[in-house]
Amino acid sequence: MKALLVTLLMAVLIQPGLSFAAEGPMCSYYHPSVQRKVKSIKSFGPDLSRMALQKLYEDLKFDTRECLSECEGQKFKFCNDVAKAIEQNKPL
């Protein structure tokens, strides 16, 4: 019985997936929202009013911050690239 308990405990402790947090539940909202806003900015570009552009960037900054805290992997990378472009005032 003691050997079985020790074996089960060791199996649980050496599982690599247990030490990493899972992707946050809100990633499925924020990542597509960031993609949509980036697409809108790219699509309409110079045709956007200053007010529309300002509002899109305000919302994009918020959604990007949330995406960075909720997402992992390629979704995180995309949001990080968007954050870098915003910080450096580069076109999206």
N, C-alpha and C positions, 0 to 999 in steps of 0.2 A: 504494500500500500504506500509506504514511504517512498519507494523508488518511483512509483507511478506519479505521485505528487511532484517529486523533484523533476521528473521528465516533462510533465505538463508545464510547470513553472518555467523551465528552461526554454521550451518551445515558444511560450508566449513572449519571453524577454528577448529572444533573438529575432523576432519578426521585424524586418526593416520597415515595413509599412506602418507599423504602430507608432513610430517615433516622429512621423511627419503629419502635419495638420492637413485635413482635407480641404478642397476648394470650398470657399464660403458659399452659402446658399444664394446670396444676392449677386454672385458673379453672373448668373444667367440673365440678370437685368442690366447690370452696369456695362458689361462688355459690349453687347449689341447696341446699347445707347451711345457709347463712345464711337463705335463704328458708324452709326447713323449720322452723328453730328460731324464727324470727319468727312463723310461722304457728302453731306450737305454743303460744308464749307468748300470742298474741292469742286463740287458740281456747279454751284452758283457763283463762287469766286467774286469777281468784281461787280456782279449784279446785286450783291447783298447790300442793303442799307447799313449804315454804321450801327444803327440800333440793333438790327438783326444779327450782325456780326458780333457785336458786343455781347448780346444775350447768348448766342451760340457758344462763344468762348467762355463765358461765365459758367454755363451749364456743363460744358465740356471739361473744364477744370475740376468741377465738383465730381462729375461722373468718373473722371480719370483717377482722382484720388481714391474714390471708393473701389474702383476696379483694381487698383494696385493693392488694396488691403483685402479684397475678396477672391481674386483670381490667382491661378498658378499657371506654370508652363507657358505655352505659346500665347495664351490670352494675356497673361501678365506681361510678357515681352512686348506685345502690341501696345498695351496701355503705357508701358514704360517708354517705348519709342515716341508715343504721342506726347507724353510728359516732357521728354527731352526736347522735342520740337517746340513745344509751347515755351519752355524755359529759355530756349535759345532764339526765340522769335523767328524760327524757320517756318517756311510754308509746310503745311501738313501733307 
